[in-house]
């Protein structure tokens, strides 16, 4: 498959980006200032992320559509308010996760943001589940950029009047240069911020405007350190087709009515995970020293019993220490539990940690 | 600066008599990005030419560090363990990794000079 480029590719290049292939796209991993600096700027100021590789799906329909979609997405789509967003998943028959997503109720129906690596498969799954009753569009003409950090609301308000009144996980339609754009107050960094869906032909103009106003471009490298500090899952690593939302400690994303009533793919397994004994749980892991435990590192108990695996690990620039996530046997999942990590054949002490590693309050 | 030699694994060697100081090149540090963790060989350990002699980790990934020549480790740089970012800010000076008592001086001749290395680095990054 040929590598794809986002509409901002040339602009990233002009800003000195280093590129990596990611989910079939050439994406900026970092700019000249480097990952740590980009990470810290996002936490202290405002950073701009190109996430146009992600899928932007629109499904058109009304109450009928909400009923059908609830069969494959375990969130509340019947009472969701117009312009409200929810974090949820596409589940499979075994209760595993095909993808995690953000679904927003829009006037025409539902808008869904999907992971880049999963979007084409998601499209097929949704199409198969819904049949031909509803119009489904995976947008090719729209870019998606995220503006994240404590200064983002103030900066964005100067350009797009009215965004300040958006509440966290809520969106609305705005206009830029006489064209419709859709903005939600959301993100994946643990900071206040916005995701802006904007036509490809306007995105460079808009990005440039933000950059000239002091926003810094941020690559995938810092996006990873930011989301991991915020305790957020990366699909394909921390969650996948064999992890259930309950094991992944994402029960909070399934509202009470759905937990009780079910009626979605994989409910049997998810219900037994909720009611019975979990075999494993996703946890935060904090190494004692400076050692970084990356994906695949084995986790042992104090008495040398193998109890799990790291699924993501890096250095957290804001917490100034290594951080990781992984799955451990349920009995060892309590925060504070001492564990051992095996990195390159050597054993290092670590502790189960609360998530997130880095806490910041969102605007609600 | 001029008496430095370079390996294909992007280490530099500076020789003074029987002793060699070793580190990773500016090019390698730039390619790795922000370095956040270093593991150095133990003092007294004998390392082999092109054998694994340490690890550097950036925010992105872990990479092995190889010994460009054989010898006995006589000193390691504690300051880069305490402050790994020194490797990014001054890779070919204060960011040195370890010192060796050279086993076989002829191994030095197999390494590249600065001009050769710069050309090699440029080609390998394309």
Interface residues (C-beta under 8 A of the other chain):
Chain A: X29 X30 X34 X35 X36 X37 X221 X225 X290 X291 X292 X294 X314 X315 X317 X322 X344
Chain B: X33 X34 X36 X37 X55 X57 X58 X59 X60 X61 X62 X81 X84 X85 X88
